């Protein structure tokens, strides 16, 4: 209290001595005890997620119908169907795994759904060469009505570390008037204090604009409400794929290694869209340097879904070490050109037809911030075909709701 008083007195003296008026907030900001967590000069990033995280989450397909058998089958599939080799690492149990808290306040698992326990399940996932993820909530209850972490942050972080957790998705239901920055910083600190490196996925739906303050608190933050397996529009608290894109795209300057904009998990393979639309969905997420978190039944997916999720040319765009989020550079009605700078000095380019009829779309080098005369090697990332060297522009016919995605290499 004495230190706080001295600091505020010094701030008042500053008000009297300076030539310009000093705002009251500036006085508060001279007091380290009033700093927002994101402004704490001692705070550093945790060093994880230098490229966008890749993995699988149970919610989009299974919602609350999740159990030990489903998670084990998913880990088996990812380890054997090429997903692990393509870069998918995290196997994440979303909501509804929770049992009650024990007499000491530690969270337990639902013994009916997870009879072997989450420690054994985490060990099983790790034995497959994969990483283990879990879900909780910053409120008193999760969105599925299970015990939340509010008031138990450090206890829960310790429990997760005991179970071998590598990834925490942290939701925002039942939070009342709680401040999001305070809540997420507290759990971030608890995870670090656990002694285990745990990737922190923030899921407060973009309400408090976490891209403005969370780069040293979380590794990824949701920018929108939940995704749904539809092409566009709003459905209660969920949004179609193209609508999510429009909300996430303008935030491109805030993404980078260790801190990513998250437009939610993938719906590829869940049956609500055509394969053309799913290819567009996957391509747009890669262009936006989004986390690639599959949300389908990977143990029973079609060959078409597998070909989309395992397209290594497209995955390489998402995982590019430069870590720049691509964005729209041309929009002409329903026809768009997107560009993403790459670490090799080239560009990933997306031609997107949002309309209902086939259309020809051209990407001019000037829109891609390239000299008009420079010749670039062009590779079609869905045809997996090199198209030779081009200068000045590239154009192609694009299907309705579809994309053509190419990589330009110097």
Secondary structure, 3 states (H helix, E strand, C coil): CHHHHHHHHHHHHHHHHCCCCCCHHHHHHCCHHHCCHHHCCCCCCCCCCCCCCEEEECHHHHCCCCCHHHHHHHHHHHHHCCHHHHCCCEEECCCCCEEEECCCCCEEECCCCCCCCHHHHHHHHHHCCCEEEEEEECCCECCCCCECCCCCHHHHHHHHHHHCCCEEEEECCCCCCCCHHHHHHHHHHHHHHCCCCCEEEECCCCCCCHHHCCCCCCCEEECCCEECCCCCCEECCEECHHHHHHHHHCCHHHCECCEEEECCCCCCCCCCCCHHHHHHHHHHHHHCCCCEEECCCHHHCCHHHHHHHCCHHHHHHHCCCCCCCCEEEEEECCEEEEEEECCCCCEEEEEEECCCCCEEEEEEHHHHCCCCCCEEEEEECCCCEEEEEEECEEEEEECCCCEEEEEEEC
